[in-house]
Amino acid sequence: MLQFLPDSLILWFCNILLLLGLVLTVLGFFVHKIPFLYQYQLPFKIAGVVLLVAGVYFRGGYAVEMVWRERVTELEKNLDVARQESAKVNTVFKDRVIYRDKVIREQGQTLVEYVDREVVRTITPECNNLPMELIEVHNRAAKLNEAVQQLESKTK
Amino acid sequence: MNRLTAWFVVLVSTLTGCATPVPVKQTWPQAPSEIQEPCAPLKQLDSKATMRDLMMTVIDNYAAYYHCSSKTQTWQDWYRAQQKIFQEVNK
């Protein structure tokens, strides 16, 4: 609830309570010398002590509240900085992966063009008949992860 | 008077619920979508494949591997960088 009240209002309340408690406590010791008020010595003392204790308690509570607010503000500030840095990092890595993909694609394309331009004409018709074993081994190698996927699907 | 007191108690107890400050929440950032894409499966050869097909498939598969490797490396670097930022906040 304290968060919804202005700081100055809370501070004023605490200070007034503390001051009132102090004044009443001090008055409690001298009130017997004041005419018409001497019979209120005990109520003055009791009220003074109660208000003083409450004032000290609330003043302490206010200080703690302020420390927490300060920490929250600092943390929020740090979080804002972190969010900005995080966004920058995301941009850097996004650009990096896009650039790398582009380079790999270009290099692959260059190699494909080289094969079509230079290598294909050197291939003899006998070479073009690939043995079935070669194709089979190649395809099995390309499917090496299938065993893992099958095991994973069984455990699910 | 009793009813008024009861209302007052209810009102005060509702307000005390607000006394707990809302904690500041630190969320883990979302990774770029480019590195979240799954790796492409490797290509296989047709039974009537020629030498050119073999070379093209090998090139494609190597490219697929390097694309995947690039993404994995970026994931690791991204994680380390974000973790550092995340930890800096609570120092």
gemmi code that builds the backbone of each chain (N, CA, C; Angstrom):
import gemmi

chains = {
    "A": [
        ("MET", (0.829, -1.205, 0.000), (0.000, 0.000, 0.000), (0.868, 1.263, 0.000)),
        ("LEU", (2.023, 1.130, 0.684), (2.920, 2.286, 0.783), (3.382, 2.785, -0.584)),
        ("GLN", (3.415, 1.837, -1.546), (3.909, 2.217, -2.877), (2.997, 3.228, -3.563)),
        ("PHE", (1.703, 3.211, -3.174), (0.739, 4.087, -3.838), (0.705, 5.486, -3.226)),
        ("LEU", (1.375, 5.639, -2.086), (1.399, 6.958, -1.439), (2.664, 7.715, -1.837)),
        ("PRO", (2.543, 9.052, -1.968), (3.748, 9.828, -2.308), (4.774, 9.768, -1.163)),
        ("ASP", (6.041, 9.761, -1.535), (7.125, 9.659, -0.530), (7.026, 10.752, 0.533)),
        ("SER", (6.746, 11.981, 0.052), (6.740, 13.118, 0.980), (5.650, 12.952, 2.031)),
        ("LEU", (4.511, 12.396, 1.628), (3.395, 12.202, 2.555), (3.780, 11.206, 3.657)),
        ("ILE", (4.416, 10.120, 3.234), (4.841, 9.098, 4.209), (5.868, 9.696, 5.173)),
        ("LEU", (6.812, 10.450, 4.594), (7.871, 11.047, 5.413), (7.292, 12.034, 6.419)),
        ("TRP", (6.337, 12.856, 5.927), (5.703, 13.826, 6.812), (4.972, 13.128, 7.945)),
        ("PHE", (4.246, 12.077, 7.598), (3.492, 11.326, 8.602), (4.446, 10.770, 9.678)),
        ("CYS", (5.529, 10.169, 9.227), (6.495, 9.566, 10.162), (7.130, 10.633, 11.042)),
        ("ASN", (7.514, 11.741, 10.419), (8.179, 12.814, 11.175), (7.249, 13.444, 12.201)),
        ("ILE", (6.005, 13.675, 11.774), (5.036, 14.287, 12.704), (4.794, 13.363, 13.890)),
        ("LEU", (4.651, 12.058, 13.572), (4.427, 11.063, 14.628), (5.598, 11.053, 15.607)),
        ("LEU", (6.789, 11.078, 15.064), (8.013, 11.044, 15.881), (8.136, 12.301, 16.743)),
        ("LEU", (7.885, 13.435, 16.089), (7.990, 14.724, 16.779), (6.939, 14.851, 17.879)),
        ("LEU", (5.722, 14.444, 17.546), (4.618, 14.497, 18.508), (4.922, 13.605, 19.702)),
        ("GLY", (5.429, 12.439, 19.427), (5.801, 11.494, 20.489), (6.876, 12.074, 21.376)),
        ("LEU", (7.848, 12.722, 20.765), (8.957, 13.329, 21.495), (8.460, 14.465, 22.388)),
        ("VAL", (7.621, 15.318, 21.777), (7.089, 16.475, 22.513), (6.240, 16.000, 23.695)),
        ("LEU", (5.359, 15.030, 23.433), (4.481, 14.534, 24.501), (5.275, 13.848, 25.606)),
        ("THR", (6.322, 13.126, 25.238), (7.145, 12.443, 26.247), (7.862, 13.463, 27.132)),
        ("VAL", (8.427, 14.457, 26.494), (9.126, 15.507, 27.254), (8.131, 16.256, 28.137)),
        ("LEU", (6.961, 16.574, 27.511), (5.923, 17.289, 28.268), (5.468, 16.486, 29.475)),
        ("GLY", (5.448, 15.159, 29.293), (5.015, 14.260, 30.360), (5.835, 14.423, 31.632)),
        ("PHE", (7.083, 14.823, 31.471), (7.953, 15.013, 32.636), (7.761, 16.387, 33.314)),
        ("PHE", (7.247, 17.362, 32.553), (7.097, 18.720, 33.112), (5.653, 19.178, 33.261)),
        ("VAL", (4.737, 18.335, 32.797), (3.329, 18.764, 32.772), (2.762, 19.000, 34.179)),
        ("HIS", (3.362, 18.377, 35.193), (2.841, 18.578, 36.552), (3.094, 20.001, 37.063)),
        ("LYS", (3.949, 20.722, 36.344), (4.217, 22.112, 36.759), (3.283, 23.106, 36.044)),
        ("ILE", (2.556, 22.623, 35.055), (1.662, 23.514, 34.302), (0.263, 23.448, 34.925)),
        ("PRO", (-0.279, 24.621, 35.218), (-1.623, 24.615, 35.818), (-2.661, 24.044, 34.848)),
        ("PHE", (-3.708, 23.502, 35.350), (-4.820, 22.845, 34.616), (-4.427, 21.550, 33.905)),
        ("LEU", (-3.136, 21.326, 33.723), (-2.738, 20.132, 32.971), (-2.047, 19.089, 33.847)),
        ("TYR", (-1.758, 19.498, 35.107), (-0.953, 18.603, 35.959), (-1.589, 17.240, 36.162)),
        ("GLN", (-2.970, 17.162, 36.079), (-3.611, 15.862, 36.325), (-3.477, 14.907, 35.119)),
        ("TYR", (-2.975, 15.459, 33.974), (-2.833, 14.614, 32.768), (-1.402, 14.082, 32.570)),
        ("GLN", (-0.637, 14.100, 33.626), (0.773, 13.683, 33.490), (0.917, 12.257, 32.944)),
        ("LEU", (0.150, 11.349, 33.540), (0.262, 9.935, 33.124), (-0.213, 9.725, 31.665)),
        ("PRO", (-1.406, 10.263, 31.336), (-1.818, 10.107, 29.916), (-0.816, 10.721, 28.945)),
        ("PHE", (-0.243, 11.847, 29.334), (0.775, 12.487, 28.469), (1.962, 11.566, 28.256)),
        ("LYS", (2.426, 10.977, 29.368), (3.593, 10.086, 29.286), (3.284, 8.862, 28.429)),
        ("ILE", (2.112, 8.260, 28.701), (1.748, 7.038, 27.958), (1.610, 7.347, 26.456)),
        ("ALA", (0.833, 8.404, 26.181), (0.616, 8.762, 24.765), (1.947, 9.129, 24.099)),
        ("GLY", (2.783, 9.829, 24.838), (4.086, 10.237, 24.301), (4.952, 9.047, 23.944)),
        ("VAL", (5.035, 8.099, 24.871), (5.874, 6.915, 24.622), (5.320, 6.098, 23.450)),
        ("VAL", (3.973, 5.930, 23.456), (3.344, 5.145, 22.372), (3.633, 5.801, 21.015)),
        ("LEU", (3.421, 7.123, 20.958), (3.648, 7.828, 19.692), (5.122, 7.820, 19.290)),
        ("LEU", (5.986, 7.923, 20.292), (7.428, 7.917, 20.012), (7.859, 6.552, 19.436)),
        ("VAL", (7.363, 5.496, 20.085), (7.696, 4.145, 19.601), (7.154, 3.949, 18.179)),
        ("ALA", (5.876, 4.364, 18.000), (5.266, 4.219, 16.671), (6.036, 5.046, 15.640)),
        ("GLY", (6.430, 6.254, 16.053), (7.179, 7.138, 15.148), (8.504, 6.525, 14.726)),
        ("VAL", (9.221, 5.985, 15.718), (10.516, 5.344, 15.418), (10.304, 4.141, 14.497)),
        ("TYR", (9.254, 3.358, 14.817), (8.950, 2.160, 14.020), (8.645, 2.541, 12.562)),
        ("PHE", (7.760, 3.526, 12.384), (7.382, 3.927, 11.018), (8.536, 4.601, 10.273)),
        ("ARG", (9.364, 5.349, 11.046), (10.514, 6.014, 10.410), (11.483, 4.952, 9.872)),
        ("GLY", (11.671, 3.902, 10.695), (12.515, 2.773, 10.262), (11.923, 2.086, 9.056)),
        ("GLY", (10.596, 1.867, 9.117), (9.890, 1.236, 7.986), (10.030, 2.052, 6.723)),
        ("TYR", (9.939, 3.382, 6.880), (10.084, 4.278, 5.728), (11.485, 4.150, 5.113)),
        ("ALA", (12.496, 4.101, 6.011), (13.885, 3.985, 5.526), (14.078, 2.685, 4.751)),
        ("VAL", (13.512, 1.596, 5.301), (13.622, 0.293, 4.630), (12.905, 0.338, 3.269)),
        ("GLU", (11.706, 0.947, 3.270), (10.923, 1.067, 2.025), (11.727, 1.825, 0.969)),
        ("MET", (12.394, 2.900, 1.412), (13.166, 3.714, 0.475), (14.359, 2.937, -0.085)),
        ("VAL", (14.989, 2.149, 0.801), (16.127, 1.326, 0.350), (15.655, 0.332, -0.710)),
        ("TRP", (14.488, -0.288, -0.461), (13.960, -1.260, -1.425), (13.614, -0.601, -2.747)),
        ("ARG", (12.981, 0.582, -2.651), (12.604, 1.298, -3.884), (13.846, 1.636, -4.709)),
        ("GLU", (14.903, 2.056, -3.974), (16.151, 2.409, -4.646), (16.736, 1.190, -5.361)),
        ("ARG", (16.684, 0.054, -4.670), (17.222, -1.183, -5.268), (16.407, -1.616, -6.479)),
        ("VAL", (15.081, -1.452, -6.367), (14.206, -1.812, -7.495), (14.508, -0.907, -8.690)),
        ("THR", (14.662, 0.391, -8.421), (14.954, 1.343, -9.498), (16.279, 0.990, -10.171)),
        ("GLU", (17.275, 0.655, -9.343), (18.595, 0.308, -9.864), (18.520, -0.967, -10.714)),
        ("LEU", (17.766, -1.935, -10.201), (17.623, -3.210, -10.917), (16.898, -3.005, -12.247)),
        ("GLU", (15.860, -2.151, -12.221), (15.117, -1.876, -13.459), (16.015, -1.182, -14.489)),
        ("LYS", (16.876, -0.296, -13.971), (17.821, 0.408, -14.850), (18.802, -0.600, -15.478)),
        ("ASN", (19.317, -1.481, -14.620), (20.234, -2.523, -15.113), (19.550, -3.422, -16.135)),
        ("LEU", (18.281, -3.726, -15.870), (17.538, -4.587, -16.795), (17.348, -3.915, -18.150)),
        ("ASP", (17.098, -2.613, -18.120), (16.938, -1.862, -19.372), (18.223, -1.919, -20.201)),
        ("VAL", (19.346, -1.701, -19.497), (20.654, -1.754, -20.168), (20.870, -3.164, -20.739)),
        ("ALA", (20.541, -4.175, -19.916), (20.726, -5.569, -20.349), (19.864, -5.876, -21.569)),
        ("ARG", (18.617, -5.366, -21.573), (17.716, -5.604, -22.713), (18.301, -5.000, -23.991)),
        ("GLN", (18.858, -3.806, -23.856), (19.446, -3.152, -25.032), (20.666, -3.926, -25.536)),
        ("GLU", (21.508, -4.337, -24.592), (22.706, -5.102, -24.981), (22.312, -6.432, -25.607)),
        ("SER", (21.307, -7.043, -25.027), (20.818, -8.337, -25.528), (20.296, -8.197, -26.966)),
        ("ALA", (19.581, -7.101, -27.205), (19.058, -6.870, -28.570), (20.214, -6.672, -29.554)),
        ("LYS", (21.264, -5.964, -29.088), (22.444, -5.739, -29.942), (23.112, -7.076, -30.270)),
        ("VAL", (23.272, -7.909, -29.230), (23.884, -9.231, -29.417), (23.074, -10.056, -30.413)),
        ("ASN", (21.756, -10.004, -30.279), (20.893, -10.748, -31.210), (21.123, -10.299, -32.653)),
        ("THR", (21.225, -8.989, -32.836), (21.438, -8.458, -34.183), (22.777, -8.938, -34.739)),
        ("VAL", (23.821, -8.881, -33.871), (25.161, -9.306, -34.307), (25.138, -10.771, -34.750)),
        ("PHE", (24.540, -11.640, -33.934), (24.545, -13.068, -34.267), (23.629, -13.392, -35.438)),
        ("LYS", (22.545, -12.651, -35.550), (21.638, -12.854, -36.680), (22.368, -12.511, -37.982)),
        ("ASP", (23.051, -11.357, -37.961), (23.808, -10.935, -39.147), (24.916, -11.941, -39.469)),
        ("ARG", (25.555, -12.442, -38.397), (26.671, -13.375, -38.593), (26.196, -14.659, -39.267)),
        ("VAL", (25.076, -15.199, -38.789), (24.595, -16.471, -39.355), (24.098, -16.262, -40.795)),
        ("ILE", (23.505, -15.104, -41.038), (23.039, -14.812, -42.404), (24.239, -14.694, -43.343)),
        ("TYR", (25.277, -13.996, -42.870), (26.482, -13.805, -43.689), (27.155, -15.151, -43.974)),
        ("ARG", (27.293, -15.976, -42.937), (27.929, -17.289, -43.113), (27.133, -18.156, -44.087)),
        ("ASP", (25.812, -18.144, -43.952), (24.959, -18.929, -44.871), (25.171, -18.477, -46.313)),
        ("LYS", (25.272, -17.161, -46.469), (25.450, -16.588, -47.816), (26.788, -17.054, -48.405)),
        ("VAL", (27.842, -16.980, -47.586), (29.179, -17.378, -48.063), (29.198, -18.865, -48.423)),
        ("ILE", (28.622, -19.695, -47.562), (28.602, -21.146, -47.813), (27.831, -21.435, -49.104)),
        ("ARG", (26.682, -20.748, -49.271), (25.869, -20.959, -50.487), (26.659, -20.544, -51.732)),
        ("GLU", (27.329, -19.400, -51.645), (28.106, -18.902, -52.786), (29.263, -19.850, -53.133)),
        ("GLN", (29.957, -20.313, -52.093), (31.075, -21.242, -52.304), (30.576, -22.542, -52.941)),
        ("GLY", (29.429, -23.014, -52.453), (28.830, -24.237, -53.010), (28.474, -24.056, -54.467)),
        ("GLN", (27.892, -22.891, -54.754), (27.487, -22.578, -56.131), (28.717, -22.521, -57.048)),
        ("THR", (29.799, -21.908, -56.552), (31.045, -21.813, -57.324), (31.573, -23.212, -57.643)),
        ("LEU", (31.503, -24.078, -56.655), (31.980, -25.451, -56.828), (31.122, -26.220, -57.841)),
        ("VAL", (29.806, -26.013, -57.751), (28.882, -26.668, -58.692), (29.205, -26.215, -60.129)),
        ("GLU", (29.414, -24.915, -60.283), (29.737, -24.369, -61.606), (31.058, -24.942, -62.121)),
        ("TYR", (32.022, -25.063, -61.196), (33.324, -25.625, -61.577), (33.176, -27.067, -62.043)),
        ("VAL", (32.381, -27.835, -61.310), (32.158, -29.245, -61.679), (31.528, -29.309, -63.063)),
        ("ASP", (30.487, -28.500, -63.292), (29.792, -28.528, -64.589), (30.687, -28.040, -65.729)),
        ("ARG", (31.556, -27.090, -65.406), (32.392, -26.478, -66.450), (33.632, -27.327, -66.760)),
        ("GLU", (34.304, -27.815, -65.708), (35.606, -28.468, -65.888), (35.596, -29.985, -65.660)),
        ("VAL", (34.915, -30.402, -64.641), (35.047, -31.803, -64.209), (34.190, -32.755, -65.041)),
        ("VAL", (32.978, -32.337, -65.371), (32.033, -33.241, -66.064), (32.601, -33.769, -67.369)),
        ("ARG", (33.292, -32.926, -68.094), (33.806, -33.369, -69.401), (34.956, -34.384, -69.276)),
        ("THR", (35.559, -34.446, -68.098), (36.645, -35.424, -67.906), (36.105, -36.799, -67.481)),
        ("ILE", (34.806, -36.853, -67.165), (34.237, -38.125, -66.688), (33.949, -39.029, -67.887)),
        ("THR", (34.514, -40.214, -67.835), (34.293, -41.186, -68.921), (32.961, -41.893, -68.689)),
        ("PRO", (32.358, -42.455, -69.746), (31.074, -43.157, -69.581), (31.147, -44.312, -68.584)),
        ("GLU", (32.330, -44.942, -68.502), (32.462, -46.063, -67.536), (32.342, -45.546, -66.094)),
        ("CYS", (32.918, -44.359, -65.903), (32.880, -43.775, -64.557), (31.455, -43.403, -64.137)),
        ("ASN", (30.639, -43.123, -65.163), (29.271, -42.690, -64.865), (28.403, -43.817, -64.315)),
        ("ASN", (28.810, -45.059, -64.577), (28.043, -46.166, -64.001), (28.560, -46.459, -62.600)),
        ("LEU", (27.954, -45.812, -61.670), (28.417, -45.973, -60.280), (28.011, -47.341, -59.752)),
        ("PRO", (28.926, -48.026, -59.071), (28.553, -49.318, -58.488), (27.467, -49.135, -57.418)),
        ("MET", (26.565, -50.072, -57.362), (25.435, -49.998, -56.414), (25.919, -49.930, -54.964)),
        ("GLU", (27.087, -50.622, -54.724), (27.633, -50.632, -53.362), (28.000, -49.215, -52.916)),
        ("LEU", (28.588, -48.470, -53.866), (28.989, -47.092, -53.550), (27.766, -46.248, -53.174)),
        ("ILE", (26.709, -46.361, -53.998), (25.480, -45.589, -53.737), (24.878, -45.998, -52.382)),
        ("GLU", (24.896, -47.318, -52.159), (24.311, -47.820, -50.912), (25.073, -47.318, -49.682)),
        ("VAL", (26.404, -47.390, -49.763), (27.225, -46.920, -48.629), (27.028, -45.423, -48.406)),
        ("HIS", (26.990, -44.685, -49.522), (26.770, -43.230, -49.407), (25.440, -42.944, -48.720)),
        ("ASN", (24.397, -43.642, -49.159), (23.061, -43.383, -48.602), (22.957, -43.823, -47.137)),
        ("ARG", (23.660, -44.895, -46.829), (23.647, -45.342, -45.424), (24.365, -44.314, -44.538)),
        ("ALA", (25.449, -43.766, -45.082), (26.186, -42.746, -44.322), (25.328, -41.503, -44.105)),
        ("ALA", (24.528, -41.179, -45.134), (23.657, -39.991, -45.026), (22.524, -40.216, -44.029)),
        ("LYS", (22.261, -41.486, -43.714), (21.162, -41.800, -42.791), (21.683, -42.297, -41.434)),
        ("LEU", (22.905, -41.941, -41.108), (23.489, -42.440, -39.851), (22.665, -42.059, -38.620)),
        ("ASN", (22.002, -40.922, -38.711), (21.250, -40.442, -37.533), (19.891, -41.128, -37.392)),
        ("GLU", (19.513, -41.941, -38.403), (18.189, -42.575, -38.334), (18.062, -43.516, -37.147)),
        ("ALA", (19.152, -44.214, -36.823), (19.134, -45.144, -35.691), (18.827, -44.392, -34.397)),
        ("VAL", (19.421, -43.209, -34.262), (19.188, -42.392, -33.064), (17.730, -41.936, -33.019)),
        ("GLN", (17.234, -41.481, -34.192), (15.846, -41.001, -34.242), (14.857, -42.117, -33.906)),
        ("GLN", (15.173, -43.331, -34.400), (14.287, -44.477, -34.106), (14.288, -44.789, -32.608)),
        ("LEU", (15.484, -44.745, -32.024), (15.583, -45.012, -30.575), (14.812, -43.959, -29.780)),
        ("GLU", (14.946, -42.711, -30.209), (14.256, -41.614, -29.510), (12.742, -41.747, -29.646)),
        ("SER", (12.274, -42.131, -30.853), (10.818, -42.259, -31.031), (10.261, -43.423, -30.220)),
        ("LYS", (11.094, -44.453, -29.995), (10.630, -45.588, -29.188), (10.499, -45.193, -27.720)),
        ("THR", (11.447, -44.362, -27.252), (11.402, -43.972, -25.827), (10.296, -42.970, -25.535)),
        ("LYS", (9.797, -42.279, -26.560), (8.738, -41.269, -26.344), (7.376, -41.913, -26.062)),
    ],
    "B": [
        ("MET", (-22.506, -0.316, 13.859), (-21.099, -0.015, 14.202), (-20.213, -1.234, 13.958)),
        ("ASN", (-20.782, -2.425, 14.411), (-20.030, -3.675, 14.220), (-19.801, -3.966, 12.735)),
        ("ARG", (-20.847, -3.699, 11.959), (-20.757, -3.935, 10.515), (-19.694, -3.019, 9.890)),
        ("LEU", (-19.693, -1.779, 10.390), (-18.715, -0.796, 9.884), (-17.281, -1.264, 10.183)),
        ("THR", (-17.104, -1.779, 11.402), (-15.777, -2.281, 11.802), (-15.374, -3.451, 10.909)),
        ("ALA", (-16.332, -4.338, 10.662), (-16.055, -5.506, 9.806), (-15.630, -5.058, 8.412)),
        ("TRP", (-16.361, -4.077, 7.883), (-16.015, -3.538, 6.551), (-14.617, -2.936, 6.553)),
        ("PHE", (-14.334, -2.229, 7.648), (-13.014, -1.591, 7.760), (-11.900, -2.647, 7.773)),
        ("VAL", (-12.147, -3.723, 8.530), (-11.145, -4.805, 8.627), (-10.927, -5.442, 7.247)),
        ("VAL", (-12.048, -5.686, 6.542), (-11.954, -6.297, 5.197), (-11.157, -5.377, 4.262)),
        ("LEU", (-11.487, -4.080, 4.334), (-10.819, -3.104, 3.467), (-9.312, -3.049, 3.745)),
        ("VAL", (-8.993, -3.032, 5.026), (-7.575, -2.950, 5.407), (-6.832, -4.224, 4.986)),
        ("SER", (-7.508, -5.390, 5.213), (-6.831, -6.643, 4.841), (-6.621, -6.741, 3.333)),
        ("THR", (-7.529, -6.153, 2.549), (-7.292, -6.155, 1.089), (-6.103, -5.276, 0.742)),
        ("LEU", (-6.020, -4.168, 1.444), (-4.911, -3.253, 1.150), (-3.573, -3.853, 1.540)),
        ("THR", (-3.549, -4.668, 2.570), (-2.272, -5.258, 2.987), (-1.733, -6.182, 1.906)),
        ("GLY", (-2.625, -6.693, 1.061), (-2.187, -7.538, -0.062), (-1.263, -6.779, -0.989)),
        ("CYS", (-1.451, -5.475, -1.048), (-0.633, -4.646, -1.939), (0.711, -4.306, -1.304)),
        ("ALA", (0.871, -4.662, -0.039), (2.105, -4.270, 0.646), (3.324, -5.009, 0.100)),
        ("THR", (3.092, -6.206, -0.450), (4.213, -6.959, -1.012), (4.606, -6.331, -2.341)),
        ("PRO", (5.832, -5.849, -2.470), (6.195, -5.211, -3.740), (6.285, -6.232, -4.874)),
        ("VAL", (5.877, -5.798, -6.061), (5.937, -6.692, -7.218), (7.411, -6.909, -7.570)),
        ("PRO", (7.886, -8.159, -7.606), (9.307, -8.374, -7.897), (9.652, -8.010, -9.339)),
        ("VAL", (10.838, -7.518, -9.509), (11.292, -7.166, -10.857), (11.689, -8.471, -11.557)),
        ("LYS", (11.089, -8.720, -12.689), (11.300, -10.005, -13.361), (12.312, -9.867, -14.493)),
        ("GLN", (13.294, -10.737, -14.454), (14.306, -10.744, -15.513), (14.020, -11.926, -16.429)),
        ("THR", (13.769, -11.631, -17.672), (13.419, -12.711, -18.598), (14.592, -13.038, -19.516)),
        ("TRP", (14.679, -14.304, -19.891), (15.731, -14.754, -20.797), (15.360, -14.324, -22.212)),
        ("PRO", (16.308, -13.737, -22.953), (15.944, -13.221, -24.286), (15.615, -14.309, -25.315)),
        ("GLN", (14.868, -13.897, -26.300), (14.486, -14.803, -27.387), (15.642, -14.849, -28.397)),
        ("ALA", (16.007, -16.054, -28.793), (17.105, -16.208, -29.770), (16.629, -15.828, -31.168)),
        ("PRO", (17.527, -15.347, -32.029), (17.111, -15.009, -33.398), (16.518, -16.243, -34.101)),
        ("SER", (15.475, -16.030, -34.876), (14.784, -17.157, -35.527), (15.699, -17.894, -36.508)),
        ("GLU", (16.693, -17.162, -37.032), (17.605, -17.761, -38.022), (18.376, -18.949, -37.454)),
        ("ILE", (18.707, -18.873, -36.171), (19.487, -19.983, -35.591), (18.585, -21.046, -34.971)),
        ("GLN", (17.284, -20.781, -34.977), (16.364, -21.762, -34.392), (15.857, -22.768, -35.428)),
        ("GLU", (16.161, -22.498, -36.684), (15.691, -23.414, -37.738), (16.428, -24.753, -37.614)),
        ("PRO", (15.720, -25.859, -37.803), (16.401, -27.160, -37.708), (17.355, -27.387, -38.885)),
        ("CYS", (18.351, -28.240, -38.670), (19.310, -28.527, -39.739), (18.638, -29.364, -40.833)),
        ("ALA", (19.028, -29.082, -42.050), (18.431, -29.817, -43.188), (18.947, -31.258, -43.209)),
        ("PRO", (18.087, -32.217, -43.603), (18.579, -33.605, -43.687), (19.542, -33.766, -44.860)),
        ("LEU", (20.441, -34.726, -44.768), (21.417, -34.941, -45.847), (20.742, -35.597, -47.052)),
        ("LYS", (21.239, -35.249, -48.207), (20.647, -35.793, -49.442), (21.182, -37.195, -49.711)),
        ("GLN", (20.364, -37.989, -50.399), (20.784, -39.352, -50.757), (20.846, -39.494, -52.272)),
        ("LEU", (21.553, -40.531, -52.684), (21.723, -40.749, -54.133), (20.623, -41.637, -54.688)),
        ("ASP", (20.269, -41.326, -55.923), (19.317, -42.162, -56.662), (20.041, -43.439, -57.106)),
        ("SER", (19.328, -44.509, -57.326), (20.009, -45.749, -57.753), (20.630, -45.614, -59.144)),
        ("LYS", (20.107, -44.656, -59.937), (20.683, -44.458, -61.268), (21.577, -43.213, -61.327)),
        ("ALA", (22.136, -42.890, -60.189), (22.937, -41.659, -60.117), (24.223, -41.764, -60.944)),
        ("THR", (24.600, -40.627, -61.528), (25.853, -40.563, -62.294), (26.945, -39.966, -61.404)),
        ("MET", (28.149, -39.882, -61.985), (29.270, -39.298, -61.234), (28.971, -37.836, -60.876)),
        ("ARG", (28.330, -37.129, -61.824), (27.981, -35.723, -61.552), (26.998, -35.632, -60.384)),
        ("ASP", (26.011, -36.522, -60.385), (25.033, -36.519, -59.282), (25.724, -36.761, -57.943)),
        ("LEU", (26.695, -37.689, -57.983), (27.442, -37.993, -56.761), (28.149, -36.739, -56.245)),
        ("MET", (28.816, -36.033, -57.169), (29.558, -34.831, -56.761), (28.622, -33.742, -56.243)),
        ("MET", (27.493, -33.589, -56.948), (26.520, -32.557, -56.526), (25.950, -32.873, -55.131)),
        ("THR", (25.675, -34.159, -54.937), (25.118, -34.561, -53.629), (26.144, -34.340, -52.520)),
        ("VAL", (27.389, -34.661, -52.831), (28.448, -34.465, -51.831), (28.598, -32.970, -51.512)),
        ("ILE", (28.578, -32.153, -52.556), (28.686, -30.692, -52.335), (27.514, -30.198, -51.486)),
        ("ASP", (26.309, -30.641, -51.861), (25.114, -30.208, -51.112), (25.180, -30.645, -49.649)),
        ("ASN", (25.626, -31.886, -49.458), (25.687, -32.392, -48.081), (26.741, -31.678, -47.240)),
        ("TYR", (27.859, -31.375, -47.869), (28.883, -30.608, -47.132), (28.346, -29.215, -46.793)),
        ("ALA", (27.659, -28.616, -47.766), (27.084, -27.282, -47.515), (26.069, -27.357, -46.381)),
        ("ALA", (25.244, -28.416, -46.398), (24.245, -28.588, -45.326), (24.940, -28.728, -43.977)),
        ("TYR", (26.034, -29.475, -43.975), (26.785, -29.646, -42.725), (27.306, -28.290, -42.230)),
        ("TYR", (27.898, -27.518, -43.136), (28.475, -26.237, -42.711), (27.403, -25.226, -42.283)),
        ("HIS", (26.241, -25.286, -42.950), (25.125, -24.430, -42.505), (24.761, -24.786, -41.062)),
        ("CYS", (24.660, -26.084, -40.828), (24.265, -26.584, -39.511), (25.339, -26.255, -38.464)),
        ("SER", (26.585, -26.449, -38.869), (27.695, -26.165, -37.971), (27.719, -24.676, -37.593)),
        ("SER", (27.456, -23.838, -38.593), (27.432, -22.392, -38.360), (26.333, -22.030, -37.349)),
        ("LYS", (25.166, -22.663, -37.532), (24.044, -22.389, -36.612), (24.387, -22.842, -35.199)),
        ("THR", (24.977, -24.024, -35.083), (25.316, -24.565, -33.754), (26.350, -23.680, -33.064)),
        ("GLN", (27.354, -23.283, -33.829), (28.397, -22.409, -33.272), (27.787, -21.087, -32.822)),
        ("THR", (26.890, -20.560, -33.658), (26.243, -19.289, -33.318), (25.381, -19.446, -32.064)),
        ("TRP", (24.675, -20.584, -31.954), (23.880, -20.863, -30.752), (24.758, -20.801, -29.503)),
        ("GLN", (25.908, -21.472, -29.580), (26.802, -21.527, -28.413), (27.317, -20.141, -28.060)),
        ("ASP", (27.747, -19.398, -29.083), (28.272, -18.054, -28.823), (27.169, -17.129, -28.304)),
        ("TRP", (25.984, -17.277, -28.909), (24.831, -16.455, -28.484), (24.513, -16.725, -27.017)),
        ("TYR", (24.496, -17.999, -26.657), (24.180, -18.383, -25.280), (25.197, -17.782, -24.302)),
        ("ARG", (26.484, -17.919, -24.654), (27.535, -17.395, -23.766), (27.409, -15.873, -23.608)),
        ("ALA", (27.163, -15.188, -24.718), (27.047, -13.720, -24.675), (25.838, -13.296, -23.838)),
        ("GLN", (24.703, -13.979, -24.049), (23.494, -13.612, -23.312), (23.624, -13.954, -21.831)),
        ("GLN", (24.303, -15.049, -21.550), (24.494, -15.446, -20.150), (25.324, -14.396, -19.404)),
        ("LYS", (26.338, -13.891, -20.107), (27.196, -12.864, -19.511), (26.362, -11.610, -19.187)),
        ("ILE", (25.520, -11.203, -20.143), (24.664, -10.022, -19.931), (23.695, -10.288, -18.779)),
        ("PHE", (23.117, -11.490, -18.775), (22.137, -11.881, -17.753), (22.752, -11.830, -16.354)),
        ("GLN", (23.983, -12.327, -16.256), (24.641, -12.369, -14.948), (25.094, -10.988, -14.493)),
        ("GLU", (25.420, -10.119, -15.455), (25.888, -8.762, -15.118), (24.811, -7.987, -14.356)),
        ("VAL", (23.533, -8.257, -14.677), (22.422, -7.513, -14.064), (22.394, -7.723, -12.559)),
        ("ASN", (22.649, -8.948, -12.120), (22.534, -9.254, -10.687), (23.834, -9.089, -9.905)),
        ("LYS", (24.844, -8.525, -10.541), (26.123, -8.345, -9.830), (26.044, -7.210, -8.839)),
    ],
}
model = gemmi.Model(1)
for chain_id, residues in chains.items():
    chain = gemmi.Chain(chain_id)
    for i, (resn, *xyz) in enumerate(residues, 1):
        res = gemmi.Residue()
        res.name, res.seqid = resn, gemmi.SeqId(i, " ")
        for name, pos in zip(("N", "CA", "C"), xyz):
            atom = gemmi.Atom()
            atom.name, atom.element = name, gemmi.Element(name[0])
            atom.pos, atom.b_iso = gemmi.Position(*pos), 0.0
            res.add_atom(atom)
        chain.add_residue(res)
    model.add_chain(chain)
structure = gemmi.Structure()
structure.add_model(model)
structure.setup_entities()
